[in-house]
Amino acid sequence: MGRSFYTWEGDVLVLNILGTPNAKKDAIGKVKGHQLCVSVKAVPRAGKATDYMVRFLAEEFGVSVSDIQVVSGRMNVNKVLKIKSPKRLPGVISQQNLF
């Protein structure tokens, strides 16, 4: 089995994300390779799409924006995010935990 799109560091969820800016809707998509596809409506300009994605994911994971750290890829579609103590897990992650 290849690399997973996420790992846990204690209570911190580390996500590898393939971002799609300028999408029709905000959505957590499928896993592609070792990345989770996340689409956002925001236009990719000066990191604004990444900021928007962080706000979207904060709501999805039930955390505050300050609980999400952009480790790498702020100005790139390939991102690594750390989410501290997520309260909710999207279906794609909870399904992965059932092994």
HELIX and SHEET records of a PDB file:
HELIX    1   1 LYS A   48  PHE A   61  1                                  14    
HELIX    2   2 VAL A   65  ASP A   67  5                                   3    
HELIX    3   3 GLY A   91  GLN A   96  1                                   6    
SHEET    1   A 4 TYR A   6  GLU A   9  0                                        
SHEET    2   A 4 VAL A  12  THR A  20 -1                                        
SHEET    3   A 4 GLN A  35  SER A  39  1                                        
SHEET    4   A 4 ALA A  27  LYS A  32 -1                                        
SHEET    1   B 4 TYR A   6  GLU A   9  0                                        
SHEET    2   B 4 VAL A  12  THR A  20 -1                                        
SHEET    3   B 4 ASN A  78  LYS A  84 -1                                        
SHEET    4   B 4 ILE A  68  SER A  72 -1                                        
END                                                                             
